[in-house]
Every structure is written in structure tokens, then in C-alpha cells.
Amino acid sequence: MNALQSISRGAVSSWSSQNRAARLLRIFLGLTWIYAGWDKASDSGFLTKGAPTYIGSQLAAYAQNSPIGFLLNRTLEHATYVGIFVMVSEFAIGIATILSVAPASAAFGGFAMSTGLWLSSSFHTTPYFLASDSAYAVMWLAFLLLLIGNRRMPATNFQRRSVLRTSIVGVLAVAASFAGRALPKSAASSSVKSSTKASGTQIIKVADLPVGKTFNFVHSAQGVPAVLFRTKTGVFAYSAICTHEGCSVAYKASSKKLVCPCHGAQFDPFANAKAVAGPTNRALDKVNVKISGAWVVEA
Ligand code: FES
């Protein structure tokens, strides 16, 4: 029996032998992790320096408030590799969970990743139950304990066939990552459009930003995506990193709010960017800008 037959037979028998609670956790967690991998792979900005959704910008934003900020700061230099690792790992964990290949190792990987995300991005979310990462960590741990309790699913198996099965999952994860890169999300579904920044600390010419308009840019000193506003009285800007779990907010002219597409948080840019809706109480960080001659510049 070759490795592919082994995977399909193992998947079928594992689905039929598991109880309903384990199946429910397995299908939800497995598909969610595959979707998370696809969401990153199909985001053309995720691995692109300077883009609002660039992994390096997200890590830099997380590092400002995270209890493991010192570790996150060390990853910034290699942010693109971190992004690739996270994306491929999400695919691999999801596929392995659905197919029941090294399921306990995959569940431990899901638990470790969720815990890492909780410490990085949602540690300060209040009340705590609004932080989805901690809920995922608990779900993965529960699933892992179910698997460990089932002696028919050993945590590690170094037989040749197991190595082959795991390698096939790795190949599928890499192939899925390339497929996502080849099928990017449309600009409309991306969180925030990227805009080219002028050289140095110049952001945009004042003449190119009429009163009442906004401009998305990346703050070169802080390395964070930001949204610039021009009103009759001057200019101001806020970080585009949502204070809930770090998604990129976008300005919605119809409601005059900065809106997060992930969990619906809203911020009022005309009242110090305070949170006015959604699962966060924290305002967006202010980004210092000013008008200097004919330009809006970083202050
Ligand atoms: S990341 Fe959750 S509301 Fe923005």
C-alpha cells in the first residue's frame, strides 16, 4: 500500500472511529487553519514590505504591547521568513488535522500557534473572552487531550510510512501556499489599499490631498501603516493597526469611521480615534504628521 492510499484509508477510518465531539473540533479547527493559510497566501501585501498588511508591520505593531514584545522585535529583521513559516504551517496543521496525519503533533502545533498569537496580539483584549486566540488555544488543547486519550493515535510515529505521509502533507501545504499566491484577493477585499509614499519623511503633497480626503501610507519611522486625514484646520493621522487583534482598519466615508474588517471594531478619527464599536476599548495609536511647506511630512 503506497503512502497516498495509506493517507486516504487512515483519514476514512479516523473519521468513522472518532466520536462526534472530536469530529466537530477536528472539522472546525482543520478548516479554519486551512482558511487562515489561504487568507495569508492570497493577500498580495502579506509578504510585501511597505504594504499595509505586511507581516513585518503587524509584528511591529504587536511588539508594542505584547508581553513577548522582546521576542517579536527580534523577528522583525526576518519578518518575511516568519510570514512564510506561519502561512505554510497553518496549511500543514489544517491539512494534517483533516487527513489525520500525525494528528497529535498537528494539534500541538495548533495549540502552540494559538498561544503565540494570544501572547502577541490579543493578550490585552478585555474582557478576555473576546480574544479568539485564547479560545482556539483551549480548543486545540482539548482536541490534543482527546487524541492522546485515544491509544490508536500515537503522538509520534517514526515508521517510514509515517514520514512519507507527513512529507506529503508538507508538499500539499507548500502547493496550497503557491496556489494562494497565484490567486490573489481582489483589491476590494484587501483590508486597505497600499499607497506609494514620497521619499524621506514626505508623505504627500498638500495640493494632492484636498480637505475632507484621506491617504493611506506607511510611517517610515514607526513602520506601521497609517491613515492621514486633512480637514479645514490641518492634518492628523492614526495607525491603521486595529487595537483588537491587529487587522488593518480602513476609513469609511459614509459613516466617518475607521472600520476594522475582522471583527467590526470602529474608531472615530474626529474624536482622537477612540473605539466606538466592537471588541476593543483602546483608541488607535496617533501617528505624528504636520504640514511643511508644500508637503505633509512625518513629524
Ligand atoms: S482585529 Fe478584531 S476588530 Fe479589529
Residues whose N, C-alpha, C, O or C-beta is under 5 A from the ligand:
A	BS01	FES	C242 H244 E245 G246 C247 C260 C262 H263 G264 A265 G278
